[in-house]
Amino acid sequence: MKKELFKVIEMDKFEYGLIINALNELRNQCIKEGKTTEFIDEVLIKIFDAPEQKRYFKRKGYIDAR
């Protein structure tokens, strides 16, 4: 039995919106053509339900000037 492969990607708000809009356009096109949208819907739901994680970066060369 093969293990299922999961991939995690990091994206900013612009990239996130771009993916949502692209999938929505593909979904609308499939609806116009009478094709099923089941798989696209599942991916959209996964993207909407994906947890957010804030990243904090240390400043390089930061000197406390107090």
PDBQT receptor file of N, H, CA, C and O in Angstrom, charges set to zero:
ATOM      1  N   MET A   1       0.846  -1.188   0.000  1.00  0.00    +0.000 N 
ATOM      2  CA  MET A   1       0.000   0.000   0.000  1.00  0.00    +0.000 C 
ATOM      3  C   MET A   1       0.891   1.251   0.000  1.00  0.00    +0.000 C 
ATOM      4  O   MET A   1       1.786   1.384   0.834  1.00  0.00    +0.000 OA
ATOM      5  N   LYS A   2       0.639   2.144  -0.924  1.00  0.00    +0.000 N 
ATOM      6  H   LYS A   2      -0.089   2.036  -1.602  1.00  0.00    +0.000 HD
ATOM      7  CA  LYS A   2       1.439   3.362  -1.020  1.00  0.00    +0.000 C 
ATOM      8  C   LYS A   2       0.971   4.401  -0.017  1.00  0.00    +0.000 C 
ATOM      9  O   LYS A   2      -0.214   4.509   0.298  1.00  0.00    +0.000 OA
ATOM     10  N   LYS A   3       1.932   5.154   0.470  1.00  0.00    +0.000 N 
ATOM     11  H   LYS A   3       2.895   5.066   0.214  1.00  0.00    +0.000 HD
ATOM     12  CA  LYS A   3       1.589   6.264   1.348  1.00  0.00    +0.000 C 
ATOM     13  C   LYS A   3       1.095   7.429   0.512  1.00  0.00    +0.000 C 
ATOM     14  O   LYS A   3       1.576   7.669  -0.596  1.00  0.00    +0.000 OA
ATOM     15  N   GLU A   4       0.133   8.144   1.057  1.00  0.00    +0.000 N 
ATOM     16  H   GLU A   4      -0.257   7.949   1.957  1.00  0.00    +0.000 HD
ATOM     17  CA  GLU A   4      -0.383   9.314   0.364  1.00  0.00    +0.000 C 
ATOM     18  C   GLU A   4       0.616  10.455   0.525  1.00  0.00    +0.000 C 
ATOM     19  O   GLU A   4       1.138  10.677   1.617  1.00  0.00    +0.000 OA
ATOM     20  N   LEU A   5       0.877  11.165  -0.539  1.00  0.00    +0.000 N 
ATOM     21  H   LEU A   5       0.452  10.985  -1.426  1.00  0.00    +0.000 HD
ATOM     22  CA  LEU A   5       1.844  12.257  -0.541  1.00  0.00    +0.000 C 
ATOM     23  C   LEU A   5       1.134  13.573  -0.244  1.00  0.00    +0.000 C 
ATOM     24  O   LEU A   5       0.146  13.915  -0.895  1.00  0.00    +0.000 OA
ATOM     25  N   PHE A   6       1.640  14.302   0.736  1.00  0.00    +0.000 N 
ATOM     26  H   PHE A   6       2.442  14.024   1.265  1.00  0.00    +0.000 HD
ATOM     27  CA  PHE A   6       1.113  15.613   1.077  1.00  0.00    +0.000 C 
ATOM     28  C   PHE A   6       2.185  16.644   0.796  1.00  0.00    +0.000 C 
ATOM     29  O   PHE A   6       3.369  16.404   1.032  1.00  0.00    +0.000 OA
ATOM     30  N   LYS A   7       1.769  17.787   0.293  1.00  0.00    +0.000 N 
ATOM     31  H   LYS A   7       0.808  17.983   0.101  1.00  0.00    +0.000 HD
ATOM     32  CA  LYS A   7       2.704  18.883   0.060  1.00  0.00    +0.000 C 
ATOM     33  C   LYS A   7       2.184  20.123   0.772  1.00  0.00    +0.000 C 
ATOM     34  O   LYS A   7       0.985  20.403   0.755  1.00  0.00    +0.000 OA
ATOM     35  N   VAL A   8       3.080  20.852   1.386  1.00  0.00    +0.000 N 
ATOM     36  H   VAL A   8       4.054  20.624   1.399  1.00  0.00    +0.000 HD
ATOM     37  CA  VAL A   8       2.747  22.086   2.080  1.00  0.00    +0.000 C 
ATOM     38  C   VAL A   8       3.461  23.214   1.362  1.00  0.00    +0.000 C 
ATOM     39  O   VAL A   8       4.662  23.133   1.103  1.00  0.00    +0.000 OA
ATOM     40  N   ILE A   9       2.726  24.258   1.042  1.00  0.00    +0.000 N 
ATOM     41  H   ILE A   9       1.750  24.324   1.252  1.00  0.00    +0.000 HD
ATOM     42  CA  ILE A   9       3.343  25.407   0.379  1.00  0.00    +0.000 C 
ATOM     43  C   ILE A   9       3.083  26.662   1.199  1.00  0.00    +0.000 C 
ATOM     44  O   ILE A   9       2.069  26.772   1.887  1.00  0.00    +0.000 OA
ATOM     45  N   GLU A  10       3.998  27.588   1.116  1.00  0.00    +0.000 N 
ATOM     46  H   GLU A  10       4.823  27.498   0.557  1.00  0.00    +0.000 HD
ATOM     47  CA  GLU A  10       3.834  28.884   1.762  1.00  0.00    +0.000 C 
ATOM     48  C   GLU A  10       3.464  29.895   0.699  1.00  0.00    +0.000 C 
ATOM     49  O   GLU A  10       4.053  29.915  -0.381  1.00  0.00    +0.000 OA
ATOM     50  N   MET A  11       2.486  30.738   1.005  1.00  0.00    +0.000 N 
ATOM     51  H   MET A  11       2.008  30.722   1.883  1.00  0.00    +0.000 HD
ATOM     52  CA  MET A  11       2.087  31.768   0.044  1.00  0.00    +0.000 C 
ATOM     53  C   MET A  11       1.602  32.995   0.799  1.00  0.00    +0.000 C 
ATOM     54  O   MET A  11       1.131  32.913   1.933  1.00  0.00    +0.000 OA
ATOM     55  N   ASP A  12       1.732  34.120   0.139  1.00  0.00    +0.000 N 
ATOM     56  H   ASP A  12       2.115  34.187  -0.783  1.00  0.00    +0.000 HD
ATOM     57  CA  ASP A  12       1.228  35.351   0.734  1.00  0.00    +0.000 C 
ATOM     58  C   ASP A  12      -0.233  35.549   0.311  1.00  0.00    +0.000 C 
ATOM     59  O   ASP A  12      -0.799  34.720  -0.401  1.00  0.00    +0.000 OA
ATOM     60  N   LYS A  13      -0.828  36.649   0.757  1.00  0.00    +0.000 N 
ATOM     61  H   LYS A  13      -0.368  37.322   1.336  1.00  0.00    +0.000 HD
ATOM     62  CA  LYS A  13      -2.250  36.897   0.477  1.00  0.00    +0.000 C 
ATOM     63  C   LYS A  13      -2.525  37.018  -1.021  1.00  0.00    +0.000 C 
ATOM     64  O   LYS A  13      -3.570  36.573  -1.496  1.00  0.00    +0.000 OA
ATOM     65  N   PHE A  14      -1.610  37.604  -1.754  1.00  0.00    +0.000 N 
ATOM     66  H   PHE A  14      -0.761  37.965  -1.368  1.00  0.00    +0.000 HD
ATOM     67  CA  PHE A  14      -1.789  37.768  -3.198  1.00  0.00    +0.000 C 
ATOM     68  C   PHE A  14      -1.820  36.412  -3.888  1.00  0.00    +0.000 C 
ATOM     69  O   PHE A  14      -2.700  36.148  -4.708  1.00  0.00    +0.000 OA
ATOM     70  N   GLU A  15      -0.864  35.556  -3.560  1.00  0.00    +0.000 N 
ATOM     71  H   GLU A  15      -0.149  35.770  -2.894  1.00  0.00    +0.000 HD
ATOM     72  CA  GLU A  15      -0.794  34.225  -4.171  1.00  0.00    +0.000 C 
ATOM     73  C   GLU A  15      -2.018  33.387  -3.795  1.00  0.00    +0.000 C 
ATOM     74  O   GLU A  15      -2.557  32.655  -4.624  1.00  0.00    +0.000 OA
ATOM     75  N   TYR A  16      -2.446  33.503  -2.546  1.00  0.00    +0.000 N 
ATOM     76  H   TYR A  16      -2.008  34.098  -1.872  1.00  0.00    +0.000 HD
ATOM     77  CA  TYR A  16      -3.628  32.794  -2.077  1.00  0.00    +0.000 C 
ATOM     78  C   TYR A  16      -4.865  33.218  -2.893  1.00  0.00    +0.000 C 
ATOM     79  O   TYR A  16      -5.638  32.378  -3.355  1.00  0.00    +0.000 OA
ATOM     80  N   GLY A  17      -5.027  34.513  -3.055  1.00  0.00    +0.000 N 
ATOM     81  H   GLY A  17      -4.399  35.196  -2.680  1.00  0.00    +0.000 HD
ATOM     82  CA  GLY A  17      -6.151  35.030  -3.837  1.00  0.00    +0.000 C 
ATOM     83  C   GLY A  17      -6.081  34.610  -5.293  1.00  0.00    +0.000 C 
ATOM     84  O   GLY A  17      -7.106  34.324  -5.913  1.00  0.00    +0.000 OA
ATOM     85  N   LEU A  18      -4.880  34.572  -5.836  1.00  0.00    +0.000 N 
ATOM     86  H   LEU A  18      -4.048  34.804  -5.333  1.00  0.00    +0.000 HD
ATOM     87  CA  LEU A  18      -4.687  34.160  -7.221  1.00  0.00    +0.000 C 
ATOM     88  C   LEU A  18      -5.138  32.718  -7.436  1.00  0.00    +0.000 C 
ATOM     89  O   LEU A  18      -5.800  32.413  -8.427  1.00  0.00    +0.000 OA
ATOM     90  N   ILE A  19      -4.783  31.841  -6.517  1.00  0.00    +0.000 N 
ATOM     91  H   ILE A  19      -4.245  32.089  -5.711  1.00  0.00    +0.000 HD
ATOM     92  CA  ILE A  19      -5.181  30.437  -6.624  1.00  0.00    +0.000 C 
ATOM     93  C   ILE A  19      -6.692  30.294  -6.485  1.00  0.00    +0.000 C 
ATOM     94  O   ILE A  19      -7.314  29.547  -7.240  1.00  0.00    +0.000 OA
ATOM     95  N   ILE A  20      -7.288  31.000  -5.531  1.00  0.00    +0.000 N 
ATOM     96  H   ILE A  20      -6.782  31.608  -4.918  1.00  0.00    +0.000 HD
ATOM     97  CA  ILE A  20      -8.739  30.942  -5.353  1.00  0.00    +0.000 C 
ATOM     98  C   ILE A  20      -9.448  31.413  -6.610  1.00  0.00    +0.000 C 
ATOM     99  O   ILE A  20     -10.389  30.767  -7.070  1.00  0.00    +0.000 OA
ATOM    100  N   ASN A  21      -9.004  32.540  -7.177  1.00  0.00    +0.000 N 
ATOM    101  H   ASN A  21      -8.239  33.065  -6.804  1.00  0.00    +0.000 HD
ATOM    102  CA  ASN A  21      -9.645  33.071  -8.383  1.00  0.00    +0.000 C 
ATOM    103  C   ASN A  21      -9.475  32.132  -9.574  1.00  0.00    +0.000 C 
ATOM    104  O   ASN A  21     -10.410  31.952 -10.354  1.00  0.00    +0.000 OA
ATOM    105  N   ALA A  22      -8.304  31.537  -9.722  1.00  0.00    +0.000 N 
ATOM    106  H   ALA A  22      -7.544  31.683  -9.088  1.00  0.00    +0.000 HD
ATOM    107  CA  ALA A  22      -8.063  30.618 -10.842  1.00  0.00    +0.000 C 
ATOM    108  C   ALA A  22      -8.954  29.380 -10.734  1.00  0.00    +0.000 C 
ATOM    109  O   ALA A  22      -9.541  28.946 -11.725  1.00  0.00    +0.000 OA
ATOM    110  N   LEU A  23      -9.053  28.817  -9.535  1.00  0.00    +0.000 N 
ATOM    111  H   LEU A  23      -8.577  29.170  -8.730  1.00  0.00    +0.000 HD
ATOM    112  CA  LEU A  23      -9.909  27.648  -9.348  1.00  0.00    +0.000 C 
ATOM    113  C   LEU A  23     -11.379  27.994  -9.544  1.00  0.00    +0.000 C 
ATOM    114  O   LEU A  23     -12.141  27.188 -10.079  1.00  0.00    +0.000 OA
ATOM    115  N   ASN A  24     -11.777  29.172  -9.121  1.00  0.00    +0.000 N 
ATOM    116  H   ASN A  24     -11.159  29.827  -8.687  1.00  0.00    +0.000 HD
ATOM    117  CA  ASN A  24     -13.164  29.600  -9.303  1.00  0.00    +0.000 C 
ATOM    118  C   ASN A  24     -13.483  29.792 -10.785  1.00  0.00    +0.000 C 
ATOM    119  O   ASN A  24     -14.565  29.418 -11.238  1.00  0.00    +0.000 OA
ATOM    120  N   GLU A  25     -12.554  30.369 -11.538  1.00  0.00    +0.000 N 
ATOM    121  H   GLU A  25     -11.675  30.672 -11.170  1.00  0.00    +0.000 HD
ATOM    122  CA  GLU A  25     -12.747  30.524 -12.988  1.00  0.00    +0.000 C 
ATOM    123  C   GLU A  25     -12.852  29.158 -13.669  1.00  0.00    +0.000 C 
ATOM    124  O   GLU A  25     -13.695  28.960 -14.545  1.00  0.00    +0.000 OA
ATOM    125  N   LEU A  26     -11.998  28.221 -13.266  1.00  0.00    +0.000 N 
ATOM    126  H   LEU A  26     -11.313  28.382 -12.555  1.00  0.00    +0.000 HD
ATOM    127  CA  LEU A  26     -12.058  26.863 -13.815  1.00  0.00    +0.000 C 
ATOM    128  C   LEU A  26     -13.392  26.212 -13.477  1.00  0.00    +0.000 C 
ATOM    129  O   LEU A  26     -13.983  25.531 -14.314  1.00  0.00    +0.000 OA
ATOM    130  N   ARG A  27     -13.864  26.418 -12.264  1.00  0.00    +0.000 N 
ATOM    131  H   ARG A  27     -13.385  26.972 -11.584  1.00  0.00    +0.000 HD
ATOM    132  CA  ARG A  27     -15.151  25.866 -11.839  1.00  0.00    +0.000 C 
ATOM    133  C   ARG A  27     -16.286  26.451 -12.669  1.00  0.00    +0.000 C 
ATOM    134  O   ARG A  27     -17.165  25.719 -13.122  1.00  0.00    +0.000 OA
ATOM    135  N   ASN A  28     -16.273  27.766 -12.871  1.00  0.00    +0.000 N 
ATOM    136  H   ASN A  28     -15.559  28.362 -12.503  1.00  0.00    +0.000 HD
ATOM    137  CA  ASN A  28     -17.310  28.418 -13.682  1.00  0.00    +0.000 C 
ATOM    138  C   ASN A  28     -17.294  27.902 -15.117  1.00  0.00    +0.000 C 
ATOM    139  O   ASN A  28     -18.350  27.698 -15.716  1.00  0.00    +0.000 OA
ATOM    140  N   GLN A  29     -16.112  27.694 -15.664  1.00  0.00    +0.000 N 
ATOM    141  H   GLN A  29     -15.254  27.860 -15.177  1.00  0.00    +0.000 HD
ATOM    142  CA  GLN A  29     -15.980  27.179 -17.025  1.00  0.00    +0.000 C 
ATOM    143  C   GLN A  29     -16.546  25.761 -17.117  1.00  0.00    +0.000 C 
ATOM    144  O   GLN A  29     -17.233  25.429 -18.083  1.00  0.00    +0.000 OA
ATOM    145  N   CYS A  30     -16.262  24.940 -16.133  1.00  0.00    +0.000 N 
ATOM    146  H   CYS A  30     -15.704  25.210 -15.348  1.00  0.00    +0.000 HD
ATOM    147  CA  CYS A  30     -16.793  23.570 -16.120  1.00  0.00    +0.000 C 
ATOM    148  C   CYS A  30     -18.314  23.571 -16.015  1.00  0.00    +0.000 C 
ATOM    149  O   CYS A  30     -18.983  22.754 -16.648  1.00  0.00    +0.000 OA
ATOM    150  N   ILE A  31     -18.855  24.477 -15.225  1.00  0.00    +0.000 N 
ATOM    151  H   ILE A  31     -18.311  25.141 -14.711  1.00  0.00    +0.000 HD
ATOM    152  CA  ILE A  31     -20.312  24.571 -15.095  1.00  0.00    +0.000 C 
ATOM    153  C   ILE A  31     -20.938  24.947 -16.439  1.00  0.00    +0.000 C 
ATOM    154  O   ILE A  31     -21.959  24.379 -16.828  1.00  0.00    +0.000 OA
ATOM    155  N   LYS A  32     -20.326  25.908 -17.151  1.00  0.00    +0.000 N 
ATOM    156  H   LYS A  32     -19.498  26.369 -16.834  1.00  0.00    +0.000 HD
ATOM    157  CA  LYS A  32     -20.842  26.307 -18.468  1.00  0.00    +0.000 C 
ATOM    158  C   LYS A  32     -20.810  25.153 -19.460  1.00  0.00    +0.000 C 
ATOM    159  O   LYS A  32     -21.695  25.029 -20.306  1.00  0.00    +0.000 OA
ATOM    160  N   GLU A  33     -19.781  24.302 -19.352  1.00  0.00    +0.000 N 
ATOM    161  H   GLU A  33     -19.063  24.402 -18.664  1.00  0.00    +0.000 HD
ATOM    162  CA  GLU A  33     -19.627  23.173 -20.270  1.00  0.00    +0.000 C 
ATOM    163  C   GLU A  33     -20.391  21.941 -19.807  1.00  0.00    +0.000 C 
ATOM    164  O   GLU A  33     -20.391  20.921 -20.496  1.00  0.00    +0.000 OA
ATOM    165  N   GLY A  34     -21.037  22.019 -18.657  1.00  0.00    +0.000 N 
ATOM    166  H   GLY A  34     -21.037  22.847 -18.097  1.00  0.00    +0.000 HD
ATOM    167  CA  GLY A  34     -21.810  20.910 -18.149  1.00  0.00    +0.000 C 
ATOM    168  C   GLY A  34     -20.979  19.797 -17.534  1.00  0.00    +0.000 C 
ATOM    169  O   GLY A  34     -21.462  18.675 -17.382  1.00  0.00    +0.000 OA
ATOM    170  N   LYS A  35     -19.745  20.091 -17.181  1.00  0.00    +0.000 N 
ATOM    171  H   LYS A  35     -19.353  21.003 -17.304  1.00  0.00    +0.000 HD
ATOM    172  CA  LYS A  35     -18.858  19.090 -16.567  1.00  0.00    +0.000 C 
ATOM    173  C   LYS A  35     -19.012  19.122 -15.055  1.00  0.00    +0.000 C 
ATOM    174  O   LYS A  35     -19.481  20.107 -14.485  1.00  0.00    +0.000 OA
ATOM    175  N   THR A  36     -18.613  18.039 -14.418  1.00  0.00    +0.000 N 
ATOM    176  H   THR A  36     -18.231  17.239 -14.881  1.00  0.00    +0.000 HD
ATOM    177  CA  THR A  36     -18.683  17.974 -12.965  1.00  0.00    +0.000 C 
ATOM    178  C   THR A  36     -17.607  18.856 -12.318  1.00  0.00    +0.000 C 
ATOM    179  O   THR A  36     -16.504  18.999 -12.847  1.00  0.00    +0.000 OA
ATOM    180  N   THR A  37     -17.945  19.434 -11.183  1.00  0.00    +0.000 N 
ATOM    181  H   THR A  37     -18.841  19.317 -10.753  1.00  0.00    +0.000 HD
ATOM    182  CA  THR A  37     -17.002  20.307 -10.468  1.00  0.00    +0.000 C 
ATOM    183  C   THR A  37     -16.621  19.728  -9.112  1.00  0.00    +0.000 C 
ATOM    184  O   THR A  37     -16.076  20.433  -8.263  1.00  0.00    +0.000 OA
ATOM    185  N   GLU A  38     -16.902  18.464  -8.913  1.00  0.00    +0.000 N 
ATOM    186  H   GLU A  38     -17.344  17.891  -9.603  1.00  0.00    +0.000 HD
ATOM    187  CA  GLU A  38     -16.694  17.823  -7.612  1.00  0.00    +0.000 C 
ATOM    188  C   GLU A  38     -15.252  17.960  -7.116  1.00  0.00    +0.000 C 
ATOM    189  O   GLU A  38     -15.026  18.332  -5.965  1.00  0.00    +0.000 OA
ATOM    190  N   PHE A  39     -14.288  17.666  -7.970  1.00  0.00    +0.000 N 
ATOM    191  H   PHE A  39     -14.471  17.364  -8.906  1.00  0.00    +0.000 HD
ATOM    192  CA  PHE A  39     -12.884  17.715  -7.552  1.00  0.00    +0.000 C 
ATOM    193  C   PHE A  39     -12.426  19.151  -7.301  1.00  0.00    +0.000 C 
ATOM    194  O   PHE A  39     -11.664  19.404  -6.368  1.00  0.00    +0.000 OA
ATOM    195  N   ILE A  40     -12.878  20.072  -8.114  1.00  0.00    +0.000 N 
ATOM    196  H   ILE A  40     -13.497  19.866  -8.872  1.00  0.00    +0.000 HD
ATOM    197  CA  ILE A  40     -12.513  21.479  -7.919  1.00  0.00    +0.000 C 
ATOM    198  C   ILE A  40     -13.098  21.983  -6.609  1.00  0.00    +0.000 C 
ATOM    199  O   ILE A  40     -12.435  22.709  -5.869  1.00  0.00    +0.000 OA
ATOM    200  N   ASP A  41     -14.343  21.598  -6.319  1.00  0.00    +0.000 N 
ATOM    201  H   ASP A  41     -14.881  21.008  -6.920  1.00  0.00    +0.000 HD
ATOM    202  CA  ASP A  41     -14.979  21.990  -5.062  1.00  0.00    +0.000 C 
ATOM    203  C   ASP A  41     -14.204  21.469  -3.859  1.00  0.00    +0.000 C 
ATOM    204  O   ASP A  41     -14.024  22.185  -2.874  1.00  0.00    +0.000 OA
ATOM    205  N   GLU A  42     -13.746  20.222  -3.939  1.00  0.00    +0.000 N 
ATOM    206  H   GLU A  42     -13.893  19.640  -4.739  1.00  0.00    +0.000 HD
ATOM    207  CA  GLU A  42     -12.979  19.637  -2.836  1.00  0.00    +0.000 C 
ATOM    208  C   GLU A  42     -11.673  20.391  -2.600  1.00  0.00    +0.000 C 
ATOM    209  O   GLU A  42     -11.290  20.623  -1.454  1.00  0.00    +0.000 OA
ATOM    210  N   VAL A  43     -10.992  20.773  -3.673  1.00  0.00    +0.000 N 
ATOM    211  H   VAL A  43     -11.303  20.584  -4.604  1.00  0.00    +0.000 HD
ATOM    212  CA  VAL A  43      -9.740  21.512  -3.538  1.00  0.00    +0.000 C 
ATOM    213  C   VAL A  43      -9.998  22.898  -2.956  1.00  0.00    +0.000 C 
ATOM    214  O   VAL A  43      -9.247  23.360  -2.098  1.00  0.00    +0.000 OA
ATOM    215  N   LEU A  44     -11.052  23.560  -3.417  1.00  0.00    +0.000 N 
ATOM    216  H   LEU A  44     -11.662  23.185  -4.114  1.00  0.00    +0.000 HD
ATOM    217  CA  LEU A  44     -11.392  24.876  -2.873  1.00  0.00    +0.000 C 
ATOM    218  C   LEU A  44     -11.688  24.789  -1.370  1.00  0.00    +0.000 C 
ATOM    219  O   LEU A  44     -11.253  25.646  -0.600  1.00  0.00    +0.000 OA
ATOM    220  N   ILE A  45     -12.411  23.776  -0.964  1.00  0.00    +0.000 N 
ATOM    221  H   ILE A  45     -12.765  23.080  -1.590  1.00  0.00    +0.000 HD
ATOM    222  CA  ILE A  45     -12.725  23.615   0.457  1.00  0.00    +0.000 C 
ATOM    223  C   ILE A  45     -11.450  23.376   1.258  1.00  0.00    +0.000 C 
ATOM    224  O   ILE A  45     -11.300  23.920   2.352  1.00  0.00    +0.000 OA
ATOM    225  N   LYS A  46     -10.527  22.569   0.727  1.00  0.00    +0.000 N 
ATOM    226  H   LYS A  46     -10.649  22.128  -0.161  1.00  0.00    +0.000 HD
ATOM    227  CA  LYS A  46      -9.258  22.330   1.420  1.00  0.00    +0.000 C 
ATOM    228  C   LYS A  46      -8.470  23.626   1.575  1.00  0.00    +0.000 C 
ATOM    229  O   LYS A  46      -7.875  23.879   2.623  1.00  0.00    +0.000 OA
ATOM    230  N   ILE A  47      -8.471  24.438   0.535  1.00  0.00    +0.000 N 
ATOM    231  H   ILE A  47      -8.955  24.232  -0.316  1.00  0.00    +0.000 HD
ATOM    232  CA  ILE A  47      -7.732  25.700   0.596  1.00  0.00    +0.000 C 
ATOM    233  C   ILE A  47      -8.359  26.645   1.610  1.00  0.00    +0.000 C 
ATOM    234  O   ILE A  47      -7.649  27.293   2.379  1.00  0.00    +0.000 OA
ATOM    235  N   PHE A  48      -9.708  26.728   1.615  1.00  0.00    +0.000 N 
ATOM    236  H   PHE A  48     -10.284  26.201   0.990  1.00  0.00    +0.000 HD
ATOM    237  CA  PHE A  48     -10.385  27.597   2.579  1.00  0.00    +0.000 C 
ATOM    238  C   PHE A  48     -10.169  27.137   4.012  1.00  0.00    +0.000 C 
ATOM    239  O   PHE A  48     -10.068  27.966   4.916  1.00  0.00    +0.000 OA
ATOM    240  N   ASP A  49     -10.095  25.823   4.235  1.00  0.00    +0.000 N 
ATOM    241  H   ASP A  49     -10.177  25.150   3.500  1.00  0.00    +0.000 HD
ATOM    242  CA  ASP A  49      -9.957  25.273   5.578  1.00  0.00    +0.000 C 
ATOM    243  C   ASP A  49      -8.506  25.119   6.036  1.00  0.00    +0.000 C 
ATOM    244  O   ASP A  49      -8.263  24.703   7.169  1.00  0.00    +0.000 OA
ATOM    245  N   ALA A  50      -7.552  25.442   5.187  1.00  0.00    +0.000 N 
ATOM    246  H   ALA A  50      -7.749  25.779   4.267  1.00  0.00    +0.000 HD
ATOM    247  CA  ALA A  50      -6.139  25.288   5.546  1.00  0.00    +0.000 C 
ATOM    248  C   ALA A  50      -5.791  26.239   6.695  1.00  0.00    +0.000 C 
ATOM    249  O   ALA A  50      -6.194  27.402   6.682  1.00  0.00    +0.000 OA
ATOM    250  N   PRO A  51      -5.051  25.750   7.677  1.00  0.00    +0.000 N 
ATOM    251  CA  PRO A  51      -4.696  26.612   8.811  1.00  0.00    +0.000 C 
ATOM    252  C   PRO A  51      -3.679  27.679   8.405  1.00  0.00    +0.000 C 
ATOM    253  O   PRO A  51      -2.852  27.477   7.515  1.00  0.00    +0.000 OA
ATOM    254  N   GLU A  52      -3.768  28.803   9.079  1.00  0.00    +0.000 N 
ATOM    255  H   GLU A  52      -4.439  28.967   9.802  1.00  0.00    +0.000 HD
ATOM    256  CA  GLU A  52      -2.813  29.883   8.835  1.00  0.00    +0.000 C 
ATOM    257  C   GLU A  52      -1.715  29.803   9.880  1.00  0.00    +0.000 C 
ATOM    258  O   GLU A  52      -1.947  29.396  11.018  1.00  0.00    +0.000 OA
ATOM    259  N   GLN A  53      -0.530  30.192   9.480  1.00  0.00    +0.000 N 
ATOM    260  H   GLN A  53      -0.341  30.523   8.555  1.00  0.00    +0.000 HD
ATOM    261  CA  GLN A  53       0.585  30.216  10.413  1.00  0.00    +0.000 C 
ATOM    262  C   GLN A  53       1.378  31.482  10.149  1.00  0.00    +0.000 C 
ATOM    263  O   GLN A  53       1.843  31.720   9.034  1.00  0.00    +0.000 OA
ATOM    264  N   LYS A  54       1.527  32.288  11.184  1.00  0.00    +0.000 N 
ATOM    265  H   LYS A  54       1.150  32.095  12.090  1.00  0.00    +0.000 HD
ATOM    266  CA  LYS A  54       2.306  33.507  11.042  1.00  0.00    +0.000 C 
ATOM    267  C   LYS A  54       3.777  33.162  11.161  1.00  0.00    +0.000 C 
ATOM    268  O   LYS A  54       4.165  32.302  11.951  1.00  0.00    +0.000 OA
ATOM    269  N   ARG A  55       4.580  33.834  10.377  1.00  0.00    +0.000 N 
ATOM    270  H   ARG A  55       4.265  34.532   9.735  1.00  0.00    +0.000 HD
ATOM    271  CA  ARG A  55       6.026  33.611  10.420  1.00  0.00    +0.000 C 
ATOM    272  C   ARG A  55       6.688  34.883  10.913  1.00  0.00    +0.000 C 
ATOM    273  O   ARG A  55       6.363  35.986  10.472  1.00  0.00    +0.000 OA
ATOM    274  N   TYR A  56       7.588  34.716  11.803  1.00  0.00    +0.000 N 
ATOM    275  H   TYR A  56       7.852  33.820  12.161  1.00  0.00    +0.000 HD
ATOM    276  CA  TYR A  56       8.348  35.841  12.325  1.00  0.00    +0.000 C 
ATOM    277  C   TYR A  56       9.802  35.673  11.909  1.00  0.00    +0.000 C 
ATOM    278  O   TYR A  56      10.384  34.596  12.039  1.00  0.00    +0.000 OA
ATOM    279  N   PHE A  57      10.365  36.747  11.413  1.00  0.00    +0.000 N 
ATOM    280  H   PHE A  57       9.892  37.622  11.307  1.00  0.00    +0.000 HD
ATOM    281  CA  PHE A  57      11.742  36.713  10.959  1.00  0.00    +0.000 C 
ATOM    282  C   PHE A  57      12.579  37.607  11.854  1.00  0.00    +0.000 C 
ATOM    283  O   PHE A  57      12.165  38.714  12.199  1.00  0.00    +0.000 OA
ATOM    284  N   LYS A  58      13.750  37.132  12.228  1.00  0.00    +0.000 N 
ATOM    285  H   LYS A  58      14.087  36.233  11.948  1.00  0.00    +0.000 HD
ATOM    286  CA  LYS A  58      14.672  37.944  13.006  1.00  0.00    +0.000 C 
ATOM    287  C   LYS A  58      15.353  38.919  12.073  1.00  0.00    +0.000 C 
ATOM    288  O   LYS A  58      15.688  38.589  10.935  1.00  0.00    +0.000 OA
ATOM    289  N   ARG A  59      15.550  40.117  12.569  1.00  0.00    +0.000 N 
ATOM    290  H   ARG A  59      15.278  40.385  13.493  1.00  0.00    +0.000 HD
ATOM    291  CA  ARG A  59      16.270  41.108  11.767  1.00  0.00    +0.000 C 
ATOM    292  C   ARG A  59      17.754  40.831  11.836  1.00  0.00    +0.000 C 
ATOM    293  O   ARG A  59      18.305  40.596  12.912  1.00  0.00    +0.000 OA
ATOM    294  N   LYS A  60      18.384  40.859  10.710  1.00  0.00    +0.000 N 
ATOM    295  H   LYS A  60      17.937  41.049   9.836  1.00  0.00    +0.000 HD
ATOM    296  CA  LYS A  60      19.825  40.659  10.689  1.00  0.00    +0.000 C 
ATOM    297  C   LYS A  60      20.517  41.989  11.013  1.00  0.00    +0.000 C 
ATOM    298  O   LYS A  60      20.165  43.033  10.464  1.00  0.00    +0.000 OA
ATOM    299  N   GLY A  61      21.475  41.935  11.885  1.00  0.00    +0.000 N 
ATOM    300  H   GLY A  61      21.761  41.086  12.331  1.00  0.00    +0.000 HD
ATOM    301  CA  GLY A  61      22.243  43.129  12.209  1.00  0.00    +0.000 C 
ATOM    302  C   GLY A  61      21.494  44.118  13.068  1.00  0.00    +0.000 C 
ATOM    303  O   GLY A  61      21.873  45.287  13.135  1.00  0.00    +0.000 OA
ATOM    304  N   TYR A  62      20.427  43.675  13.732  1.00  0.00    +0.000 N 
ATOM    305  H   TYR A  62      20.119  42.725  13.678  1.00  0.00    +0.000 HD
ATOM    306  CA  TYR A  62      19.655  44.579  14.585  1.00  0.00    +0.000 C 
ATOM    307  C   TYR A  62      20.434  44.888  15.852  1.00  0.00    +0.000 C 
ATOM    308  O   TYR A  62      20.889  43.987  16.557  1.00  0.00    +0.000 OA
ATOM    309  N   ILE A  63      20.579  46.178  16.126  1.00  0.00    +0.000 N 
ATOM    310  H   ILE A  63      20.209  46.909  15.553  1.00  0.00    +0.000 HD
ATOM    311  CA  ILE A  63      21.307  46.614  17.316  1.00  0.00    +0.000 C 
ATOM    312  C   ILE A  63      20.357  47.421  18.174  1.00  0.00    +0.000 C 
ATOM    313  O   ILE A  63      19.716  48.353  17.688  1.00  0.00    +0.000 OA
ATOM    314  N   ASP A  64      20.262  47.072  19.444  1.00  0.00    +0.000 N 
ATOM    315  H   ASP A  64      20.783  46.315  19.839  1.00  0.00    +0.000 HD
ATOM    316  CA  ASP A  64      19.411  47.788  20.361  1.00  0.00    +0.000 C 
ATOM    317  C   ASP A  64      20.061  49.137  20.676  1.00  0.00    +0.000 C 
ATOM    318  O   ASP A  64      21.125  49.173  21.293  1.00  0.00    +0.000 OA
ATOM    319  N   ALA A  65      19.448  50.235  20.267  1.00  0.00    +0.000 N 
ATOM    320  H   ALA A  65      18.583  50.206  19.765  1.00  0.00    +0.000 HD
ATOM    321  CA  ALA A  65      20.052  51.557  20.374  1.00  0.00    +0.000 C 
ATOM    322  C   ALA A  65      19.590  52.308  21.600  1.00  0.00    +0.000 C 
ATOM    323  O   ALA A  65      19.573  53.539  21.587  1.00  0.00    +0.000 OA
ATOM    324  N   ARG A  66      19.213  51.615  22.659  1.00  0.00    +0.000 N 
ATOM    325  H   ARG A  66      19.227  50.615  22.670  1.00  0.00    +0.000 HD
ATOM    326  CA  ARG A  66      18.745  52.302  23.862  1.00  0.00    +0.000 C 
ATOM    327  C   ARG A  66      19.866  52.879  24.638  1.00  0.00    +0.000 C 
ATOM    328  O   ARG A  66      19.644  53.493  25.681  1.00  0.00    +0.000 OA
TER     329      ARG A  66
